[in-house]
């Protein structure tokens, strides 16, 4: 896991614990990166089975 992937993971993890799913705009603001870079990091985390999107509950699973 790269430093940026770790940062995205921690943001999603922290916000999800308070019952919120971070939007792309929130992730852009908190990381200072563009949408393409954030999406690549999230895809990498999902491929590595660090993150999983639960479609029924509409929330992230860890």
DRENZA-50384 format. One record per residue (C-alpha): residue number from 1; x, y, z. Coordinates in nm, 2 decimals, decimal comma. Layout:
// residues N
(mivo NUM; (X; Y; Z))
...
This chain:
// residues 62
(mivo 1; (0,00; 0,00; 0,00))
(mivo 2; (0,14; 0,34; -0,10))
(mivo 3; (0,13; 0,64; 0,12))
(mivo 4; (-0,15; 0,80; -0,08))
(mivo 5; (-0,35; 0,47; -0,07))
(mivo 6; (-0,31; 0,47; 0,30))
(mivo 7; (-0,42; 0,83; 0,32))
(mivo 8; (-0,74; 0,76; 0,12))
(mivo 9; (-0,80; 0,44; 0,32))
(mivo 10; (-0,78; 0,63; 0,65))
(mivo 11; (-1,01; 0,91; 0,53))
(mivo 12; (-1,27; 0,66; 0,41))
(mivo 13; (-1,23; 0,45; 0,73))
(mivo 14; (-1,26; 0,75; 0,96))
(mivo 15; (-1,56; 0,91; 0,79))
(mivo 16; (-1,74; 0,57; 0,76))
(mivo 17; (-1,70; 0,52; 1,14))
(mivo 18; (-1,91; 0,83; 1,19))
(mivo 19; (-2,18; 0,71; 0,96))
(mivo 20; (-2,08; 0,91; 0,65))
(mivo 21; (-1,96; 0,80; 0,31))
(mivo 22; (-1,71; 1,06; 0,18))
(mivo 23; (-1,80; 1,22; -0,16))
(mivo 24; (-1,55; 1,26; -0,43))
(mivo 25; (-1,54; 1,64; -0,36))
(mivo 26; (-1,46; 1,57; 0,01))
(mivo 27; (-1,18; 1,33; -0,10))
(mivo 28; (-1,04; 1,59; -0,34))
(mivo 29; (-1,04; 1,85; -0,07))
(mivo 30; (-0,88; 1,63; 0,20))
(mivo 31; (-0,61; 1,48; -0,03))
(mivo 32; (-0,54; 1,77; -0,27))
(mivo 33; (-0,55; 1,53; -0,56))
(mivo 34; (-0,76; 1,50; -0,87))
(mivo 35; (-1,05; 1,25; -0,93))
(mivo 36; (-0,85; 1,02; -1,15))
(mivo 37; (-0,57; 0,98; -0,89))
(mivo 38; (-0,83; 0,91; -0,62))
(mivo 39; (-1,02; 0,66; -0,83))
(mivo 40; (-0,69; 0,47; -0,91))
(mivo 41; (-0,61; 0,45; -0,54))
(mivo 42; (-0,95; 0,32; -0,45))
(mivo 43; (-0,94; 0,06; -0,73))
(mivo 44; (-0,60; -0,05; -0,60))
(mivo 45; (-0,74; -0,08; -0,25))
(mivo 46; (-1,04; -0,28; -0,38))
(mivo 47; (-0,81; -0,51; -0,58))
(mivo 48; (-0,60; -0,57; -0,27))
(mivo 49; (-0,92; -0,65; -0,08))
(mivo 50; (-0,86; -0,36; 0,17))
(mivo 51; (-1,19; -0,20; 0,07))
(mivo 52; (-1,52; -0,34; -0,05))
(mivo 53; (-1,84; -0,16; -0,15))
(mivo 54; (-2,16; -0,31; -0,01))
(mivo 55; (-2,42; -0,23; -0,27))
(mivo 56; (-2,72; -0,33; -0,06))
(mivo 57; (-2,62; -0,12; 0,24))
(mivo 58; (-2,45; 0,14; 0,03))
(mivo 59; (-2,14; 0,17; 0,25))
(mivo 60; (-1,78; 0,07; 0,26))
(mivo 61; (-1,67; -0,26; 0,42))
(mivo 62; (-1,33; -0,31; 0,56))
